[in-house]
């Protein structure tokens, strides 16, 4: 678990410092995804003996599920957005080629 946290911190530092993606949306999404991974890794420590009551463990488990749902939802929405932009761009290109042939 500690290795995962250290690699996640290193990756997060790299993404924040160098911003290696093509645009700002992808960089922001990468930072968000690494932050979610780091949060979930820290939340896994709460399922050990640090938290003595099962009710609190269920609460933290539900919280980690909600965090993952938001992460999956945001990734899916941005994926659909990119697909729609690519399809619309290709449709405009096809329409323009047909128009130029006439």
JOQUIVEN-V92492 format. One record per backbone hydrogen bond with DSSP energy under -0.5 kcal/mol. CO is the residue of the C=O (numbers start at 1). NH is the residue of the N-H. E is the energy in kcal/mol with one decimal. If there is no record, write none. Layout:
co=CO nh=NH e=E
co=CO nh=NH e=E
//
This chain:
co=1 nh=5 e=-2.1
co=2 nh=6 e=-2.4
co=3 nh=7 e=-2.6
co=4 nh=8 e=-2.3
co=5 nh=9 e=-2.5
co=6 nh=10 e=-2.3
co=7 nh=11 e=-2.7
co=8 nh=12 e=-2.6
co=9 nh=13 e=-2.4
co=10 nh=14 e=-2.2
co=11 nh=15 e=-2.7
co=12 nh=16 e=-2.5
co=13 nh=17 e=-2.2
co=14 nh=18 e=-2.8
co=14 nh=19 e=-0.6
co=15 nh=19 e=-1.5
co=23 nh=27 e=-1.8
co=24 nh=28 e=-2.7
co=25 nh=29 e=-2.3
co=26 nh=30 e=-2.3
co=27 nh=31 e=-2.4
co=28 nh=32 e=-2.5
co=29 nh=33 e=-2.8
co=30 nh=34 e=-2.3
co=31 nh=35 e=-2.2
co=32 nh=36 e=-2.3
co=33 nh=37 e=-2.4
co=34 nh=38 e=-2.4
co=35 nh=39 e=-2.5
co=36 nh=40 e=-2.7
co=37 nh=41 e=-2.1
co=38 nh=42 e=-2.2
co=39 nh=43 e=-2.3
co=40 nh=44 e=-1.4
co=41 nh=45 e=-0.6
co=42 nh=45 e=-0.8
co=43 nh=46 e=-1.1
co=44 nh=47 e=-1.3
co=45 nh=48 e=-1.4
co=45 nh=50 e=-0.5
co=48 nh=51 e=-0.9
co=50 nh=52 e=-0.6
co=53 nh=57 e=-1.4
co=54 nh=58 e=-2.3
co=55 nh=59 e=-2.1
co=56 nh=60 e=-2.7
co=57 nh=61 e=-2.2
co=58 nh=62 e=-2.7
co=59 nh=63 e=-2.3
co=60 nh=64 e=-2.3
co=61 nh=65 e=-1.9
co=62 nh=66 e=-2.4
co=63 nh=67 e=-2.2
co=64 nh=68 e=-2.0
co=65 nh=69 e=-2.5
co=66 nh=70 e=-2.3
co=67 nh=71 e=-2.1
co=68 nh=72 e=-3.0
co=69 nh=73 e=-2.7
co=70 nh=74 e=-2.6
co=71 nh=75 e=-2.4
co=72 nh=76 e=-2.5
co=73 nh=77 e=-2.6
co=74 nh=78 e=-2.3
co=75 nh=79 e=-2.0
co=76 nh=80 e=-2.7
co=77 nh=81 e=-2.2
co=78 nh=82 e=-2.1
co=79 nh=83 e=-2.3
co=80 nh=84 e=-2.5
co=81 nh=85 e=-2.3
co=82 nh=86 e=-2.3
co=83 nh=87 e=-2.6
co=84 nh=88 e=-2.6
co=85 nh=89 e=-2.1
co=86 nh=90 e=-2.4
co=87 nh=91 e=-2.4
co=88 nh=92 e=-2.2
co=89 nh=93 e=-2.0
co=90 nh=94 e=-2.4
co=91 nh=95 e=-2.6
co=92 nh=96 e=-2.3
co=93 nh=97 e=-2.2
co=94 nh=98 e=-2.3
co=95 nh=99 e=-2.0
co=96 nh=100 e=-2.1
co=97 nh=101 e=-1.5
co=98 nh=102 e=-0.9
//
